[in-house]
Amino acid sequence: MTLKQKLQKESRNTIEDYALRFACNVEPILFEEAQNGKSKMQFNLDEKDKHIVTSPIFISAVNELLEGVKVEVVQVSTKSLFPSFKKEFLQLSWGDLND
């Protein structure tokens, strides 16, 4: 195995481990939100972990782990002096109540 392959494997393992921990920690929070009648939730992206949370590997793993919950990174325009400024969030949604 080349150094490049080892590094890629290490990165993938780190992201998948992070996704597993995230899914386990967020599941009770989602139940709480659902009990309040909500059907989606947004999380601020911490700059320190943004490269992990926005990774397609992370998104795919969390989508698998939270069966049926859609996980995606969304951009929301914010009101500021700069009209084109957008903030990114990790959004988890489980459909509207008519589904």
N, C-alpha and C positions, 0 to 999 in steps of 0.2 A: 504494500500500500504506500502510495506516495505521500509526501508531506501535505500536499494540497488535499488529497482525499481524507487524510486524518483530520485536518482542520475543518473541512466541510462536514464530516461526520460529527465532530465535536460541537460545531455550531448547531447542526440539526438536533442533536440530542438535548442541548441546552434549551432550544426553543420548544421542543416537544415536552420537556420537563416543566417548563414555565407554563405551557398551555394546560397541562394536567393540574398543576397547582391552582391556576386561575379558575379552571372549570369547577374544581371541588369547592373553592372558596366562594364563587359567585352563585352557585346553585341555590343556597338558602336565601340569598338576597333577591334572586329572581322570584322565588315563591312569595316572599314578603311583598314585592312589587305587584305580583299577580293578585294577591289578597287585597290589595288596595285598588284593584280594578284596572291596573295598567297593562299594556301589552308590549311595551318596549322600555328599554333603559339605555342610557348613554353614560359612558365613562370617559372622563378626561384622560388624555394621553400624557403620561409623565415623560418628559424629555429623556430621562435616564433609560427608560425601557421602551421608548417609542420604536426603535429599530426592531425590537422583538415582536411587539404587539401588532405592528403593521405588516409583519412578514406573512407571505402567503402560506408558509408552513404553519404558523401560529393560527391563522384564521381557519385553515382547513382542519387542523387538529381540534380546535375548540368547537367547530361546527359538528364534527364527529362525536365528540364527548358530550355535548349538550343536544342530543338527538332532537331534531325538529326546531331548534332555536336557530334563527338566522343571525350570524355574526358577520359584521362588516365594518369597515372604516368609512365614516361619512364626514363630509366637509360641510360646515355650517357658516354662512356669512355672519359676521359680527358687526355690531354698530360701533364704528370707531371713526377716527379721522381719515382712515384709509378705506374707502368703500370696497376695495377688492380683497380686503383681509378676510381670510377664512380660517376657522379653527377646526381641527380634526378631533373626532371622537370615535371611540369604539362603541358601536351600537349593537345591542342584542335585542331581537324582537321575536315574538312568538305568535304573530298574526293578530288580526282584530277578532273581536268576539263573534263575528258572523262566520268565521272559517269553520 
